Amino acid sequence: MMSEENQSECSKVRMGHSLNEAEKHHVTSRRESALECLKRHEIHCSLEKMPNIALVASGGSERAMVGLLGSLLALFQDDLLDCVLYLAGLSGSTWCMVSLYKEPDWSSKLEKVKEDIKNKLGGRIRLKEKLKKLEKYYREKDNFSLTDFWAALVITMIVKEIDEQTFSDLRRKQSTKDPYPIFTVIDKQSHKDKLDADTFVEITPHETGYSITGAFVDTSSFGSQFDKGVQIKDQPEMDMMFLQGLCGSGLASIEKILEELINLIKDLILGELDTMGDYASSGVTQTDIGSLSAPHGDEAGQLLLNLVEVNRLVLREEDPSTNITILNDLLRVNLPQDELENLFTISKEINKENVKEYTLYICDLQTSWNLTCSRIWEIIAKCIELVVCWIWGTTYNFLHNMTAAEVSPSVCRDTTRKYVDAGIAINSPFLPLLRRERHIDLIVSLDFSENDPFESLTETAQACKRLHIDFPEVPPMSKEEKSAPKDFYVFEGHNAPAVIHIPLFNIVNCDDKAGIKRMKHKYSTFQGPYSGELIEELLEKAGLNIRNNKRNLLTEIKKIIQRKQSHIRSVC
């Protein structure tokens, strides 16, 4: 049980750029393991001159999840994993990280952990379990958003697990023998307002906050309500399922995600009606929505089902008039004449511009009448509202009403902030690692992007220039280089960490440009869960990038040690 003094410390905002004591302790211990690892490779140096090495993994949905696992496994097999001090990820790569850090000392038994993850990915989560988790989020949290829906319905479909562990749980069994983990999201409004310093948010087992400006809160309190730097209202601690949803929701274009969400809600309604026995007794097929009538379905379910179908048809630019007629007929018996006329006015011509108004109007009517004979209808109505308003990642703002010199005043004004997939901004988590107090000498960048494999590097370099952070210059890459990259690049700059960049699919592990194109098509970002065969192939492709470059990796490590030694001699 946490003491009152520790609880008080957890309930306050910390302003400052220094590392928290728990991270310092972890990294100090991990550096000793790294030094021993280098000695096993005949690289000898003192602890002071040993390079701090970080691994960053980009987003890329399940491709990033499996690709990161394959890369780490190859580092483990080549006895290089113990050199890594930090492991930072965003979007899909965090799904792998969550699975890894469930297991204490995972980096020393990665073969076994890999098999456990593969077995898990071959499993299945029942819809009933997903709905139970969704209802728990809805019931317990003040700020229910699409992120909760996404975590419970989409992430579970990919990672095949409902992980309710929290960072407090993980802290109790965390090992300093593993790289220190950093999960990355962005502040959506800061990104929109082009507030570079207030955009990137890091989530570690101990603290969560704005990496560049230096504003942090204990991770166990992230999501609780704060005022002037002090916690005033508790909220359930973020669990690993929600973390994966928070980090990994930017999988495709808004239109693609919107269609996926609408289809998921439609399937939920159909499943619930099916559970009630409507379809079994009536013989109505799941696609024959228009033929549902009052005797065949729960009134609220019919209402929501047709409302979702209207949105789906409008999104596809198809005619929704049949479903609008059904909706109006369902509502006719419950509406007074003036509201009925208002509904008819709104529904005369439904298109992409006014479907939101129509949808919110009906959701409000459905809620006010309390038509729900099942709690799930209430939750689904709320999810439909969130979809049409596009509300993701709503979280109480721990900086609310604070005055912080380095934080933009606009960030401190709001009671809540919205945190979303960092891949929307830059699809690789360099910025948290570029905090000066982390003293990173070498970053190994694993890129699992679907398109330009150098985009995250270029965007990071541009952001660092605006923020006056040291980062290597990234020269423009030709169209040919982008479509057919090599498997190993090194970028260096004065006072900046060296960056090794490794694109997942390249002319070495895919043979040629045609091979790269085939693999990208085979492992597209937004597709169904991978089969066992696809997982094995991707693990092998990612692993080749490490195994083929073991000597190159060791060479770059030696170069950094030599530079550090030369710098010390010149200072002396």
N, C-alpha and C positions, 0 to 999 in steps of 0.2 A: 504494500500500500504506500502511496506517495505521501511524504511528510507535508505538513502545512507550509513549511518554508519552501520546499521544492515546488509545491503546487502554485505558490505565489509567484515564483520565478517563471514558471511555465505560462503564467497568465499575463505576462507583460511583454510589450514590444521592445526589442533590442535594436538600437540604432548604432551602427559602427561597421567598420570594414574588417575587423579582426575575425578570425575563425573561432567558433565556439569550442569550449574545452574538450567536449567529447570527440569532435572531429580531429582536433590536435592530437589527442591521445591515440586515436585509431591510426592516423597517418604515421605518427612516430613509430608505432609498433610495426606497421606494414613496411616501413622503410628498411627495417632490419631484415625482413624476409627478402626484400628486393636486393639488398646487398649480397646476401647469401646466394641468391639466384645468379647474379652476375658473376660471382666467383666460380660457380659451376661451369660457366662458359669461358673461363680463363680471362675474365675482365676484372682487374683488380683496381680498386680505388678506395679512398676513405669514405666514411658515411657522409662527411661534409661535401665531398665532391661528386657524390652519386647523383645521377640525374633523376628528377621527378618525372615519371612517365604517366601519361593519362591516355585512356582509350575513349574515343567518342564514337557513338553509333547513331547514324541518321535514322529518320523515319522510313516507312515503306510497308506498313501493314504487316501481314504474316511473313512476307518476304524478309522484312527487317528482323522480325522475331527469330526466324529459323536461321537467317544469314548470320546474325550475331552469335547464336549458339554454335554454329559451325566454325566461326572464326575463333571463338574462345576455346573450343575443343582443340583446334589445331595449335593454338598457343600453349595450351596445357600439355599436349602430346610432345611438343618441341621444347618443353621446359622453359617457356618464356612468360607464362602467365604471371608468375610471381614477381616479375619486373614491374608490373602495372600497379600504380598507386591509386588511381581513380578510374572509375567506370561511369561515364555519363551517357545518358540516352534520352531520346524523345520519341513520341508517337509509338510506332510498332516495336521499336527496339526495347521500350520499357516493359512490354509484355513478357519478353524473355527475362529481363532483369527481375521482375516480380517473382517469376518462377524460381530463379536462381537463389535469391536471398531468403526464400522460405527455408532453405537448407543451410544450417550453420556449416562453415568451412567448405562451402561448395567448390571453391577453387582447388581444393586438394582431392576431390573425388568427382571430377566432372564427367567421367565416363558413366558412372552410375546415375548422376543427375540428368545427363542427356537421355538415358533410357527411360527414366521416370517421366521426363517431359514428353518424349515421343509417345509413350503409352497413354499419357493424359490426352494428347492431341488426337489420339485415335478413339477417344470416348465420346460421350454425348450427354448433354444436360437436358433434362425433361422440361417442357414448357411450364409445368406446374411449379417447378423449383424457381424458374426465372421470374414468374409472376409473384411468387412469395417474396423474392428479393426486391422486386420493383415496389411492391406494396410496403415493405419495410422502409425503404427510402422515403416513400411518399408520406408515410405515417410519422416518421421520426424527425424529419428535417424541415426547417423553416424555408429553405431555398431549394425546393425540388425543381429540377430543370431537365432539359433534354439529355444532359450528360448522365443523369441517373438512368434514364430510359435506355440510352446507348450502352451503358455499362451492363445493365441487366439483360438486354436483349441481343445486342450485337457482339460485344466483347466475349460474352459467354459462348456464343456460336463459334468463335475463332479459337479462344484459349481453352475451351471445354472445362471450365472450372468456375465455381463461385467462391472466391477467396475473401473471407471476412476477417482475415487478420489485419491488425493495424500496425502502425510504426511502433507503438508502445510494445506490442507483442514481439515485434522483430528486434527491438532494442534489447529485450531481455535475453535473446539468444544469439545476438549478432557477434560475429567473430572478427577480430582485428587481423585475422589471417587472409581475409578477402579484400579485394579492392574496395575503396570507399565509394558508395553509390550516390549518384546525383541524377534525379529525375527532373525534366525540364518542361515547363509550360510557358505560356505568355499571357500577359494582361491584354485582353482583347481591345479595350478602349484606348489604352496607351499605344498599342500598335496602330490603331486607326488614327490617333492624333499625332503619330510620328514622334512619340516621346521615347527615343531609343533607350535612354538610361532606365526608364520605368517599364520597359516591355518584358524583359526576360525574368522569369521567376524560377528559382531552383527549389526543389523539394528533396531534402535529405532525411535520413532517419532522425535527426536531431533538430534541425531548424528548416523553416521555409521562409522564403522572402525574395526581395528584389536584389539580384546579384550585383548589379553595377552601383546602385545608390546606397546599398548597405542598410536595409530595413528588414528585420527578421522577427519571427515569432516561433515559439516552440512548435514543432510539427504536430504534436498531440493536440494543440489548441487551434491549429489552422482550420478555419471554417466556423469557429465560435465568434460571437459578437464582441467587438471591442469599441471603446470610446476613449479618446485621448490616451491611447496606449495601454489601457487596462481592460482586461476581459470583464464584460458585464453580463453575458449570457452564454451558457454552455450549449454546445451542439455535439452530436455524436462524432467521435473521432473518425476521420476519413479512413475507410478500409481499402485494401489492395484492389478490390473490384472497382471501386469508384476511381481510384488512382489511375487504373488502366484506361477507364473511360475518359477521364480528364486529359490524360496525355495523348490518347489515340483516337481522336474523332475526325481529324482532317484527312480522310482517306481518299477523297475525290472532290469533284466540283460540287458546289452547293446543290445544283439540280440533281446530280446523281444521288447525293445523300438524302435529299428531300424525297425523291421517289422511293428510295429504300425505306425510309421511315414510314411513309404512307403505306407501303405494302406490308410492313411489319405490323402496323396498327390494324390494318385490315385483317391480317391473319389472326391477330389476337382476338378480334371481335368474332370472327368465324369460329375460332377454337372455343371461345366461351359459349357461343350459341350451340355449338355441337355438343359441348359438355351438358348443356341443359336438355339435350335430346331433341332439339328442334329439327335438325336435319335427318336424324335417324328415323323420326316418326313421319316426317313429311316427304322424304325422298328428294328434297331440293338439293341440288348440287351447289358446291361452294362458289361456282362462277355465276350461278343464276340468281344474282342479288335481287333483281327487279321483281322476281316472283314471290319474294317473301311477303307475307301478309300477317296481320295481327294474330291469327290463330297459330301461326307457325313460328313465331319468334317473340322474344321479350321486346317490349316496345322501345326501351332505351337502347337495346342492342341494334334493333332495326334502324333507329334514328341515326346512331353513330356510324353504322356500317354504310348507309347511303351518303352520309356527310363526307366520310373518307373517300368514297368512290367519286363524289363530285370533285373533290380536290385532285384525285388521281387523273381524272379525265381532263380537267382544266390544265393540269401540268403538261399533259400530252397533247394539248390543243385539240381535244375531241369533244363531242357534244354531250353535256351533262344533263340535258333537259329531262330525260326519263327519270333519273334519280332525284332531280329537283321536284318533279311532280309527286313522286312517292313521299319525299320529305314534307312537302306542303300538305299532303293528305294526312300524314301521320300527326302533323302539328295542328291541323284544322280543329280537331275536337277539343284541344286544350287551350287554344288562344282566344282571347277576347277579340272582337271585331277590329278594333283599332290596331292592335298588334298584328293581326292577320293581314290587314291591308299593308302594313309596313313591311312585313315579310315578303308579300307578293311583289311589292315595289322593288325591293332589293334583289329579288330572284328573277326579275324579268330578263336580265341579260348578265349572266355570270361569266366573268372572264378573269384573267390573271390579276387584274387591277382591283376588282371588288370581291373576289372569292374570300379574302381574309375577313372583310366586314361581315359577310354572310355567315362564315364559319363561326366566328366569335359570337355572333348574335344567337345562333342556334345552340352553341355550347352553353351560353349563359341561360337560355331558356331551359335546357335540359337539366342544369344544376338547380335552378330556382324551383322547378316543379318537383324536384326530388323523385324523378321517375325511376331512379336506380333501385332495382331489387337485388343488385349485386354490387359489392364495393368496387369491383373491377371496372364497372361502367364509369364511375366517378373518376377513377385514375385515368382511364382512356380518354375521357372528355378533357381532362387537364392536359394530357399528352398532345391531343389535337390542337389545343390552344397554344401550347409551347411550340409546336411545329410551325403553325402559321405566323407566329410572332418571332420565330427563330431565336429562342432563348436557350443559351448554352452556358454551363459552368458558373452559374450564379453562386457567389460565396460572400459571406460577410467580410467586409473590408477591415482588416486588422489595423489599418492606418487611419481609420475614420476619425476626423476632428483633431488629427495631430498636426503639429507644426514641425516639419522636418526640412532642414536647409537644402538637402540634396534631392529631395523628392518634389516633383511637380505639385503645386497646390491643388490642381484638378484631381489628382489621384486620391488626395486626402478628404475631399469633399463628400464623396459618395458613401452611403451606408453599406452598399454591396459593390463588388467588382465581379467581372466575368473572366474566368481563366479558361483557356482553351489550348488545343493542340499547337505546340510551338512550331511545327512544320509549316504552319500557315505563314510564319514570318521568315525563319531561316531553318532549313531542314537538317540542321546538325547542331548539337549543343555546345559549341565552342565557348560562347560568352561566359557561362558560369566558371569555366576552368581558367579563364583569363583574368580572374581576380588576382591581383598582385600577391596577396597573402598566401595563395596556394603555390606560388613559386614553381610553376610547371615549366620544364625544360624541353619536353618532347611530347607532342600530341600525335597519336596514331588514329587517323580518321578512317573509319569504315563507312563507305557510302553505299547505301542500298536504294538510292533514288531510282525512279522509273525513267526519268528523262535525262536532262543534262547532269552528268556525274560531278561537274565542277561548280554547279550553281551555288551550293551552300558555301563553298570556299570563297567564291567571288563576293557573295553577299556579306559574309563575315568580314572580309577585308574592307569592304566599303563601310560597314557599320563601325568597325574599329577605328577607321580614319576619322569618322564623325565624332567618336567618343574619346579620341586621343589615347587609344589602347594599342600597345605594340602587337603587331601581327605581320607575318610575312607578306610580301607583295605577291599577288597572284596574277601572272601575265594572262592576257586574253588567249583563250584556246580556240583553235580552228574548228570549223564544223566537222572536219574529218576526225579530229582528236576527240570531240565530244561523242561522236557516234561509234568510234572504235578506239576506246582508251587503252592504255597499257595497264598493267596490274600493280604499278608501284611508282609513286611520284614523291619528290621531296621538295619542300618549299622552305626557304630560310630568310631571315631578316635580322637586322641589327637590333639587339636587345629583345628580340621576340623569340618565343619558343619555336623550335623547328616543327614542321608539320609533315608527317608521312600520310599520303592520301592513297587509299586503295578502293577503286570502284569494284563493285560486286561482279558485274559481268564485263569481261574485257577480252582482248584478242589473244590472251594466253590461255585462260580457262574455257573460252568459247571458240577458239581457233581463228575465227575471222569475223567480219562485220555481220555476215548473214547469220552466223551462230549466235552472236549477241542479240540480234533482232528476234531470233526464235526463242531465246531464253526469256527475254523481256515480255514477249507475248505469252509465254507459258506461265510466267509468274507476275501477272498484272496486279496492280495495287488493290483493285476492288473486285475480288472474286470470292467464290466459296472456299471453305476450309480445305487445306491441302490433304491429299491422300498420303499414305505411307510412302509410296514410291516417289512422289514429288518432294516430300520432306528429306528423304535420303539423298536424292540428287542435289538438292540445294545445300544440304550440309556439306556435301563433298565439294561443290563448286566454291563455296565460301572458304572451306578449309584449305583448298589449293592455293588461294591467294596468300595465305600465311606460310604454308609449307614451302612454296616456291621462292619465298623471299626471306627465309630465316636468316641467311647470311647478310642480306641487305639491312635487315632490322638491327642485327648486332653491329654492323659497320656504323650505322647512324648513331647508335648508343655510344660507341667508342669515340666518335667524332665529338660528341657533346662533352664527354669526360675530358678529352684533350683540350677543348675550348675553355672549359671551366678551370682546368689546371693552368693554362696559359694566362687566363685572366687574373688568377690569384698571384702568379709570378710577377705579372706586370704591375699589379697594385703594390706588391711588396717592393 
